[in-house]
Amino acid sequence: FTGFAIKSNANGTVARLQIRKNSTAICEARMDESGNYNQAAVSIILDLVANDTVDFYAGGNTSFYMDGYYGLCSGYLIG
């Protein structure tokens, strides 16, 4: 799984792009508070079984964008 995002125009705040497995954060990319519109990317290879869930989550106290040119998320099954 991989994803990237851009932090909203909020200088002085932190945003965290997390990949979660079954609602538990397992990796995170931090968008720093020292500027506006910082970007972050996160990637991980996971072992999954039937009924496991994976989601991308906004941790921290600032929103970020994952649409259009500003971000995306994807996953790929490795057989």
N, CA and C atoms as a LAMMPS dump frame, in Angstrom:
ITEM: TIMESTEP
0
ITEM: NUMBER OF ATOMS
237
ITEM: BOX BOUNDS ff ff ff
-5.0000000000000000e+02 5.0000000000000000e+02
-5.0000000000000000e+02 5.0000000000000000e+02
-5.0000000000000000e+02 5.0000000000000000e+02
ITEM: ATOMS id mol type element x y z
1 1 1 N 0.842 -1.169 0
2 1 2 C 0 0 0
3 1 3 C 0.887 1.231 0
4 2 1 N 0.414 2.26 -0.685
5 2 2 C 1.16 3.513 -0.715
6 2 3 C 0.175 4.677 -0.775
7 3 1 N 0.606 5.801 -0.274
8 3 2 C -0.224 6.987 -0.342
9 3 3 C 0.627 8.232 -0.189
10 4 1 N 0.155 9.318 -0.754
11 4 2 C 0.78 10.605 -0.494
12 4 3 C -0.305 11.661 -0.386
13 5 1 N 0.011 12.723 0.328
14 5 2 C -0.971 13.766 0.607
15 5 3 C -0.254 15.096 0.773
16 6 1 N -1.039 16.169 0.72
17 6 2 C -0.525 17.51 0.974
18 6 3 C -1.324 18.108 2.128
19 7 1 N -0.614 18.742 3.055
20 7 2 C -1.253 19.36 4.222
21 7 3 C -1.955 20.639 3.801
22 8 1 N -3.083 20.901 4.43
23 8 2 C -3.807 22.144 4.149
24 8 3 C -2.987 23.35 4.594
25 9 1 N -3.384 24.51 4.18
26 9 2 C -2.682 25.755 4.488
27 9 3 C -2.869 26.082 5.965
28 10 1 N -2.019 25.475 6.792
29 10 2 C -2.149 25.646 8.243
30 10 3 C -0.769 25.653 8.868
31 11 1 N -0.077 26.76 8.767
32 11 2 C 1.257 26.888 9.349
33 11 3 C 1.171 26.74 10.869
34 12 1 N 2.129 26.044 11.454
35 12 2 C 2.164 25.87 12.898
36 12 3 C 1.409 24.655 13.396
37 13 1 N 0.912 23.811 12.495
38 13 2 C 0.192 22.603 12.892
39 13 3 C 0.809 21.387 12.21
40 14 1 N 0.55 20.216 12.764
41 14 2 C 1.083 18.957 12.252
42 14 3 C -0.056 18.119 11.671
43 15 1 N 0.207 17.478 10.544
44 15 2 C -0.724 16.496 9.993
45 15 3 C 0.024 15.18 9.859
46 16 1 N -0.684 14.08 10.047
47 16 2 C -0.071 12.754 9.953
48 16 3 C -0.9 11.88 9.017
49 17 1 N -0.261 11.357 8.003
50 17 2 C -0.89 10.415 7.081
51 17 3 C -0.551 9.013 7.574
52 18 1 N -1.552 8.282 8.021
53 18 2 C -1.342 6.949 8.568
54 18 3 C -1.957 5.884 7.665
55 19 1 N -1.296 4.75 7.575
56 19 2 C -1.918 3.541 7.036
57 19 3 C -2.274 2.695 8.243
58 20 1 N -3.55 2.288 8.31
59 20 2 C -4.025 1.502 9.441
60 20 3 C -4.471 0.123 8.974
61 21 1 N -4.177 -0.86 9.773
62 21 2 C -4.646 -2.233 9.555
63 21 3 C -5.59 -2.576 10.701
64 22 1 N -6.819 -2.923 10.355
65 22 2 C -7.839 -3.235 11.366
66 22 3 C -7.938 -2.126 12.41
67 23 1 N -7.952 -0.88 11.955
68 23 2 C -8.121 0.337 12.762
69 23 3 C -6.934 0.666 13.664
70 24 1 N -5.794 0.004 13.466
71 24 2 C -4.586 0.296 14.236
72 24 3 C -3.529 0.876 13.306
73 25 1 N -2.998 2.053 13.653
74 25 2 C -1.952 2.678 12.835
75 25 3 C -0.705 1.802 12.851
76 26 1 N -0.191 1.497 11.644
77 26 2 C 1.005 0.66 11.567
78 26 3 C 2.17 1.376 10.894
79 27 1 N 1.91 2.481 10.223
80 27 2 C 2.979 3.337 9.714
81 27 3 C 2.412 4.737 9.528
82 28 1 N 3.323 5.712 9.508
83 28 2 C 2.872 7.1 9.508
84 28 3 C 3.913 7.989 8.844
85 29 1 N 3.428 8.982 8.123
86 29 2 C 4.287 10.038 7.578
87 29 3 C 3.795 11.358 8.157
88 30 1 N 4.729 12.143 8.656
89 30 2 C 4.398 13.387 9.343
90 30 3 C 4.631 14.582 8.426
91 31 1 N 3.623 15.458 8.333
92 31 2 C 3.743 16.708 7.6
93 31 3 C 4.014 17.799 8.63
94 32 1 N 5.181 18.382 8.584
95 32 2 C 5.714 19.248 9.615
96 32 3 C 4.921 20.522 9.794
97 33 1 N 5.057 21.105 10.992
98 33 2 C 4.363 22.357 11.3
99 33 3 C 5.097 23.594 10.817
100 34 1 N 6.292 23.432 10.265
101 34 2 C 7.098 24.605 9.922
102 34 3 C 6.719 25.263 8.601
103 35 1 N 5.688 24.81 7.948
104 35 2 C 5.319 25.445 6.689
105 35 3 C 3.92 25.078 6.242
106 36 1 N 3.476 25.743 5.206
107 36 2 C 2.179 25.461 4.603
108 36 3 C 2.358 24.502 3.431
109 37 1 N 1.36 23.734 3.168
110 37 2 C 1.304 22.844 2.013
111 37 3 C 2.465 21.852 1.948
112 38 1 N 2.893 21.326 3.089
113 38 2 C 3.909 20.272 3.101
114 38 3 C 3.306 18.979 2.582
115 39 1 N 4.139 18.147 1.962
116 39 2 C 3.687 16.855 1.454
117 39 3 C 4.371 15.731 2.201
118 40 1 N 3.721 14.56 2.204
119 40 2 C 4.293 13.373 2.823
120 40 3 C 3.849 12.156 2.034
121 41 1 N 4.683 11.114 2.08
122 41 2 C 4.356 9.843 1.424
123 41 3 C 4.624 8.706 2.4
124 42 1 N 3.846 7.652 2.275
125 42 2 C 3.986 6.493 3.152
126 42 3 C 3.733 5.228 2.327
127 43 1 N 4.533 4.185 2.584
128 43 2 C 4.377 2.909 1.886
129 43 3 C 4.685 1.766 2.833
130 44 1 N 4.001 0.64 2.631
131 44 2 C 4.245 -0.537 3.468
132 44 3 C 3.764 -1.79 2.733
133 45 1 N 4.433 -2.901 2.997
134 45 2 C 3.984 -4.212 2.533
135 45 3 C 3.38 -4.924 3.737
136 46 1 N 2.154 -5.439 3.581
137 46 2 C 1.425 -6.049 4.687
138 46 3 C 1.082 -7.502 4.402
139 47 1 N 1.084 -8.305 5.446
140 47 2 C 0.485 -9.641 5.389
141 47 3 C -0.955 -9.493 5.843
142 48 1 N -1.883 -9.896 4.986
143 48 2 C -3.305 -9.774 5.299
144 48 3 C -3.989 -11.126 5.177
145 49 1 N -5.072 -11.294 5.931
146 49 2 C -5.916 -12.476 5.829
147 49 3 C -7.339 -12.01 5.557
148 50 1 N -8.22 -12.942 5.258
149 50 2 C -9.62 -12.617 4.982
150 50 3 C -10.194 -11.77 6.111
151 51 1 N -10.952 -10.746 5.752
152 51 2 C -11.647 -9.827 6.657
153 51 3 C -10.749 -8.771 7.306
154 52 1 N -9.438 -8.754 7.022
155 52 2 C -8.614 -7.636 7.454
156 52 3 C -9.047 -6.386 6.696
157 53 1 N -8.918 -5.232 7.33
158 53 2 C -9.217 -3.967 6.664
159 53 3 C -7.972 -3.089 6.662
160 54 1 N -7.853 -2.284 5.622
161 54 2 C -6.764 -1.319 5.503
162 54 3 C -7.398 0.018 5.149
163 55 1 N -6.971 1.076 5.854
164 55 2 C -7.454 2.406 5.507
165 55 3 C -6.351 3.432 5.691
166 56 1 N -6.571 4.595 5.096
167 56 2 C -5.67 5.736 5.209
168 56 3 C -6.367 6.736 6.123
169 57 1 N -5.642 7.232 7.113
170 57 2 C -6.259 7.986 8.189
171 57 3 C -5.499 9.289 8.435
172 58 1 N -6.243 10.327 8.795
173 58 2 C -5.64 11.621 9.125
174 58 3 C -5.405 11.689 10.626
175 59 1 N -4.159 11.439 11.045
176 59 2 C -3.789 11.611 12.435
177 59 3 C -3.336 13.046 12.65
178 60 1 N -3.12 13.452 13.876
179 60 2 C -2.695 14.824 14.136
180 60 3 C -3.881 15.757 14.233
181 61 1 N -3.6 17.047 14.194
182 61 2 C -4.655 18.034 14.414
183 61 3 C -4.949 18.904 13.192
184 62 1 N -4.508 18.474 12.012
185 62 2 C -4.719 19.255 10.793
186 62 3 C -5.15 18.328 9.666
187 63 1 N -6.025 18.816 8.834
188 63 2 C -6.48 18.011 7.699
189 63 3 C -5.464 18.043 6.568
190 64 1 N -5.614 17.097 5.649
191 64 2 C -4.797 17.072 4.444
192 64 3 C -5.652 16.624 3.28
193 65 1 N -5.12 16.789 2.086
194 65 2 C -5.856 16.468 0.866
195 65 3 C -5.237 15.241 0.194
196 66 1 N -6.108 14.341 -0.28
197 66 2 C -5.665 13.162 -1.025
198 66 3 C -6.51 13.015 -2.29
199 67 1 N -6.678 14.089 -3.015
200 67 2 C -7.479 14.009 -4.229
201 67 3 C -6.812 14.798 -5.35
202 68 1 N -7.208 14.497 -6.563
203 68 2 C -6.676 15.223 -7.711
204 68 3 C -5.17 15.116 -7.817
205 69 1 N -4.526 16.228 -8.009
206 69 2 C -3.07 16.267 -8.152
207 69 3 C -2.343 16.24 -6.812
208 70 1 N -3.071 16.382 -5.718
209 70 2 C -2.438 16.574 -4.419
210 70 3 C -2.21 15.294 -3.632
211 71 1 N -2.729 14.196 -4.061
212 71 2 C -2.51 12.968 -3.313
213 71 3 C -3.246 11.793 -3.917
214 72 1 N -2.893 10.631 -3.426
215 72 2 C -3.55 9.408 -3.863
216 72 3 C -3.239 8.299 -2.881
217 73 1 N -3.963 7.207 -3.022
218 73 2 C -3.639 5.995 -2.275
219 73 3 C -3.869 4.819 -3.205
220 74 1 N -3.106 3.754 -2.966
221 74 2 C -3.245 2.57 -3.803
222 74 3 C -2.758 1.349 -3.056
223 75 1 N -3.16 0.207 -3.548
224 75 2 C -2.709 -1.067 -2.994
225 75 3 C -2.571 -2.068 -4.133
226 76 1 N -1.751 -3.079 -3.908
227 76 2 C -1.485 -4.076 -4.93
228 76 3 C -1.341 -5.43 -4.262
229 77 1 N -2.022 -6.435 -4.803
230 77 2 C -1.919 -7.792 -4.286
231 77 3 C -0.669 -8.47 -4.831
232 78 1 N 0.201 -8.88 -3.917
233 78 2 C 1.396 -9.656 -4.3
234 78 3 C 1.06 -11.108 -4.022
235 79 1 N 0.987 -11.912 -5.072
236 79 2 C 0.526 -13.314 -4.947
237 79 3 C 1.454 -14.219 -4.339
